[in-house]
Amino acid sequence: EKEANLRALQAQINPHFIYNTLNSVSCMALLHQENEISQVLGSLTKVIRYNLKKPDAIVHLEEELENIYSWCRIQECCYEQSIRFSYDIQVPADQIKIPKLIIQPLIENAVVHGANFAGEDARICLHIWMEGKCLYIVVWDNGTDVDTDRINRLACGKGEVCSDSLGVRNVYERIRLRYGSAGQMRFEQDEEHHTLVQIVIPAEMDQSL
């Protein structure tokens, strides 16, 4: 019991140390008029805080989107003008609940694999809508030459899982565990051979509203 308490206290202090350090660096950047760096650090702080707090939680889509926006701002700064994000959210994000961190890893995968293939005109789009009682989430990128069959095999545990596919596999497994056959995730290519991944899960509305 003593060791468990010590581990719990250590788990609390580690994020606290990270936040304080990032805030100190952000203040230093502002003092040197490095406003862009300060903004990136602010976004990074939000992403870290969101990721570390109850990673297996069910959250409002609105919270997931805020984390995605912060993460994408960091990427836009790193890639400068070579990558653009767009969002088409056609649902009440403050009323729908989803498993935490099932979208951001897919956008990250699109940046790492899709954007690098697209060169200086990389585009990544997030579309979310409802049909009947199902919630549809699509992450599309204009990269090409992606072996979607291989990614689908890796996602469902067929083939050797490498570090690049851990995030995709994690999302697939959590969808499968929570929704069973009612939840789906699949990578495909459109008519122009651009890559998209589609998630279909039962729409969970917040009953407290």
Secondary structure, 3 states (H helix, E strand, C coil): CHHHHHHHHHHHHHHHHHHHHHHHHHHHHHHCCCHHHHHHHHHHHHHHHHHHCCCCCEEEHHHHHHHHHHHHHHHHHHHHHHEEEEEEECCCCCCEEEECCCCHHHHHHHHHHHHHHHHHHEEEEEEEEEECCEEEEEEEECCCCCCHHHHHHHHCCCCCCCHHHHHHHHHHHHHHHHHHHHCEEEEEECCCCCEEEEEEEECEECCCC
